[in-house]
């Protein structure tokens, strides 16, 4: 698994801003686009409220209605949900044990934003391996808007 995920500078800034705004809780959202071979191309970043933000600072759950609405919107198009993003407040942008337990689809990309003391510091992309036993980092490409 040596894929790459591409997103625009504008999409990157949306993730950065939502990660900082959610601090000290985790932010989250969906990534819509398409997959060509092992290249994941983000066409849209769809922020979601973290519906468990008040229960724990180290968990996220995307609003199911946002997920359903996006699935309905994408029907009949070439685009699909290709991943999601969330932040790790005061932790590095690597998948946690909780992330591993939540992972269910090997094609989905996990973008994780590190936020330190309220300031965005890094963004990394990960994909679960075929055995679903660990994540592998994949290349992240930021393209001009």
Secondary structure, DSSP 8 states (H G I E B T S, - for coil): ---EEEEEHHHHHHHHHHHHHHTTS--EEEEEEEEETTEEEEEEEEEE-BTTTTT-TT---B-HHHHHHHHHHHTTSS-EEEEEEEEEETS-SS--HHHHHH---TT-EEEEEEEETTEEEEEEEEEE-TTSS-EEEEEEEEE--
